[in-house]
Amino acid sequence: MAKFPVAVITDEFTQDFERMCQTAVEIGVPALEVRTVWDQNIVDLSDEKVKEIKALADRYGRSIIGVASPVFKCVHPAGGPIDQRFHQDAFKAAHTFEDQPKVLRRAVEVANMLEAPIVRVFSFWRTVEPLALRDPIIESLQQAVEIAAPHGVTIGLENEHACNLSTAKEVRPVLDAVPHPKLGLVWDPANSSVSGFQGYPDDYREAPADRIVHVHAKDGFFEDGMEWCVIGEGSVGWAGQLTALVEDGYEGMVSVETHWGGPGGNKFQGSVLCAKALQELIAAA
């Protein structure tokens, strides 16, 4: 029996949301996380399209665990030169720093329409001196919580290698500065590994375990670039990571974020394989 349910980031499988719902039923995945659907970022979809997503999820008995928004995945004007080592992918979104309050409000609105408890956010594109942006990031997160909390939505800050808070060690002091119950960590150990650390166990030891509200799962090898693979077959150490989450009392979900191109370039099949592998790893944790 799984200690916590597997969810999936839907666009890792397909842009066709109904096909995703059907697949989730077939492979026993109860919850979905939405980032892009029908080739649009979730925050840019019309109300009618968002309602269609909710209707399809309800029809197939799936819940929406989170809105994987592009909030704060942009250049902060006080940040200085951008660290060019990392690819900057905003997943079909093109919003400026000035747009962020509007984008955040829309993400919260979409979350409420979908009955999703979490809106994922970032920490601005990584600069060559990320520590210089710590205070502005704290201020932005405080403002985000003030917008989201009255609507019952939790802000989930993801550690992201292309952003200023790429590891648990970098995230911890920021979360400590904003001790609000509606702000937590979306923990992604693979992102930490891409940043040059060992996501598990080394960087996980730095994580505020009681502030983890969601987990993203992908796997690969990172000594020389990024080579993605089936979850559990790479260097992230998912068996140990999942056991540690259980021991630390984690009660949320874990979303498949495949990244792997799949067998023969079939990413849909690769995502199915990753979901099944993650289910087996959780059951054994």
MOHU-V98749 format. One record per backbone hydrogen bond with DSSP energy under -1.0 kcal/mol. CO is the residue of the C=O (numbers start at 1). NH is the residue of the N-H. Records with the same first field share a line. If there is no record, write none. Layout:
CO = NH, NH
This chain:
5 = 254
7 = 256
8 = 33
9 = 12
10 = 13, 14
15 = 38
16 = 20
17 = 21
18 = 22
19 = 23
20 = 24
21 = 25
22 = 26
23 = 27
24 = 29
30 = 63
31 = 8
32 = 65
33 = 10
34 = 68
35 = 42
37 = 40
40 = 37
41 = 44
46 = 50
47 = 51
48 = 52
49 = 53
50 = 54
51 = 55
52 = 56
53 = 57
54 = 58
55 = 59
56 = 60
57 = 62
58 = 61
63 = 32
66 = 34
67 = 69, 120
70 = 73
71 = 122
72 = 124
74 = 125
76 = 79
81 = 128
97 = 100
99 = 103
100 = 104
101 = 105
102 = 106
103 = 107
104 = 108
105 = 109
106 = 110
107 = 111
108 = 112
109 = 113
110 = 114
111 = 116
117 = 154
118 = 67
119 = 156
121 = 158
124 = 164
126 = 83
129 = 132
130 = 133
131 = 134
133 = 137
134 = 138
135 = 139
136 = 140
137 = 141
138 = 142
139 = 143
140 = 144
141 = 145
142 = 146
143 = 147
144 = 148
145 = 149
148 = 151, 153
149 = 152
154 = 119
155 = 184
156 = 121
157 = 186
160 = 163
162 = 126
165 = 160
167 = 171
168 = 172
171 = 175
172 = 176
173 = 177
178 = 180
180 = 183
182 = 155
184 = 157
185 = 213, 214
186 = 159
187 = 216
188 = 192
189 = 193
190 = 194
191 = 195
192 = 197
193 = 196
198 = 203
199 = 204
201 = 205
203 = 206
204 = 207
207 = 209
208 = 211
209 = 212
211 = 185
214 = 187
215 = 255
217 = 257
219 = 229
220 = 235
221 = 227
227 = 221
230 = 233
237 = 241
238 = 242
239 = 243
240 = 244
241 = 245
242 = 246
243 = 247
244 = 248
245 = 250
246 = 249
253 = 215
254 = 7
255 = 217
256 = 9
258 = 260
262 = 265
263 = 266
265 = 267
266 = 270
267 = 271
268 = 272
269 = 273
270 = 274
271 = 275
272 = 276
273 = 277
274 = 278
275 = 279
276 = 280
277 = 281
278 = 282
279 = 283
280 = 284
